Amino acid sequence: MSNTPHDHDEQKTQVQDYFSRTAESYVSSFSHKSGDDLQRLIELGEWDRQQQALDIATGGGHTALSVAPHVARVTVTDLTPRMLEKAREYLVAQGVTNAEFVVADAERLPFADATFDRVTCRIAAHHFPNVARSVQEVARVLKSGGIYLLIDCMAPSDPELDSFDNTVEKWRDSSHGRSCTPEEWQVFFTGAGLQVEHQEFFRKTHHYDDWTLRSQLPDNEKARLEQFILESSSRSQAYFEVVQRADGHLESFTNDFILLKGRKR
Ligand SMILES: C[S@@+](CC[C@H](N)C(=O)[O-])C[C@H]1O[C@@H](n2cnc3c(N)ncnc32)[C@H](O)[C@@H]1O
């Protein structure tokens, strides 16, 4: 992917278009609403009721909803105004009273240095054109000793599998930038002055019909992507646990996720 500022702006416009169109489906998405990863994020967060938390790229607001009961205040942010509005409606309907809502770009956070005790960002960094920059921004707004909890889809370290994973994700949603490898994440965290205290991996199975419906992939592209997956190498099919239905159509595939806990020195 090119690195020019113009391309970065274009990717952010694509993100806003995509999430403005699909906002409701991300609020109701079962795989965003639930999941052991949200539970793990809470278990690892070392919360207390005095803390100021920031949730970056909140999407439907599911991470902010989990964090809110554990902190004094959660600042809920997203690049896409319509998505943030949907998150606000959802959190208010769930009875959250300690949240504020700010439209914000993860790569240019509109907050002073050392404002937050905790920062979360779940299943979103693969949309950021400059992931390293977003981690530097998190480190800047964290207080010393503060914690960043990051969850994202992850590319395997093997180049063939990395390429398959990112091709499939970008085909399904053109606002996908890149799922990074664990090695890339280590560099981003340590380079920004965040000590990685914990990392874990998990996998998610995507049911092809739901997964493509949520992204509103047109039928012809859905069929082409299905063919690409079903005709991929046996190595890719085995790694991503490609499951074909009796009628020959693609049932599901499974890919990797990473959870990182980093502390600002
Ligand atoms: C899949 S949703 C996030 C899911 C959510 N965090 C959760 O836990 O359910 C991805 C979100 O990232 C937001 N986003 C993408 N690029 C962004 C950026 N550069 N800065 C802030 N938010 C961004 C999108 O607007 C979208 O709402």
The ligand as an SDF file (V2000), in Angstrom:
LIG
                    3D

 27 29  0  0  0  0  0  0  0  0999 V2000
  -15.2130   -2.6330   13.4180 C   0  0  0  0  0  0  0  0  0  0  0  0
  -15.4490   -1.1010   14.0490 S   0  0  0  0  0  0  0  0  0  0  0  0
  -14.7840   -1.1690   15.7010 C   0  0  0  0  0  0  0  0  0  0  0  0
  -15.4100   -2.1730   16.6250 C   0  0  0  0  0  0  0  0  0  0  0  0
  -15.4900   -1.7440   18.0720 C   0  0  0  0  0  0  0  0  0  0  0  0
  -14.2750   -1.1490   18.5800 N   0  0  0  0  0  0  0  0  0  0  0  0
  -15.9430   -2.8880   18.9510 C   0  0  0  0  0  0  0  0  0  0  0  0
  -15.2830   -3.1900   19.9650 O   0  0  0  0  0  0  0  0  0  0  0  0
  -17.0040   -3.4800   18.6430 O   0  0  0  0  0  0  0  0  0  0  0  0
  -14.1770   -0.1260   13.2850 C   0  0  0  0  0  0  0  0  0  0  0  0
  -14.3120    1.3630   13.5870 C   0  0  0  0  0  0  0  0  0  0  0  0
  -13.0570    1.9870   13.3390 O   0  0  0  0  0  0  0  0  0  0  0  0
  -13.3400    3.3320   12.9820 C   0  0  0  0  0  0  0  0  0  0  0  0
  -12.1220    3.9000   12.4030 N   0  0  0  0  0  0  0  0  0  0  0  0
  -11.4970    3.5120   11.2740 C   0  0  0  0  0  0  0  0  0  0  0  0
  -10.4200    4.2920   11.0470 N   0  0  0  0  0  0  0  0  0  0  0  0
  -10.3290    5.1600   12.0820 C   0  0  0  0  0  0  0  0  0  0  0  0
   -9.4160    6.1830   12.4500 C   0  0  0  0  0  0  0  0  0  0  0  0
   -8.3680    6.5100   11.6680 N   0  0  0  0  0  0  0  0  0  0  0  0
   -9.6110    6.8330   13.6180 N   0  0  0  0  0  0  0  0  0  0  0  0
  -10.6610    6.5260   14.4070 C   0  0  0  0  0  0  0  0  0  0  0  0
  -11.5790    5.5830   14.1010 N   0  0  0  0  0  0  0  0  0  0  0  0
  -11.4160    4.9090   12.9590 C   0  0  0  0  0  0  0  0  0  0  0  0
  -14.4960    3.1830   12.0200 C   0  0  0  0  0  0  0  0  0  0  0  0
  -15.1860    4.4020   11.8240 O   0  0  0  0  0  0  0  0  0  0  0  0
  -15.3200    2.0960   12.7050 C   0  0  0  0  0  0  0  0  0  0  0  0
  -16.3290    2.6590   13.4970 O   0  0  0  0  0  0  0  0  0  0  0  0
  1  2  1  0
  2  3  1  0
  2 10  1  0
  3  4  1  0
  4  5  1  0
  5  6  1  0
  5  7  1  0
  7  8  2  0
  7  9  1  0
 10 11  1  0
 11 12  1  0
 11 26  1  0
 12 13  1  0
 13 14  1  0
 13 24  1  0
 14 15  1  0
 14 23  1  0
 15 16  2  0
 16 17  1  0
 17 18  1  0
 17 23  2  0
 18 19  1  0
 18 20  2  0
 20 21  1  0
 21 22  2  0
 22 23  1  0
 24 25  1  0
 24 26  1  0
 26 27  1  0
M  CHG  2   2   1   9  -1
M  END
$$$$
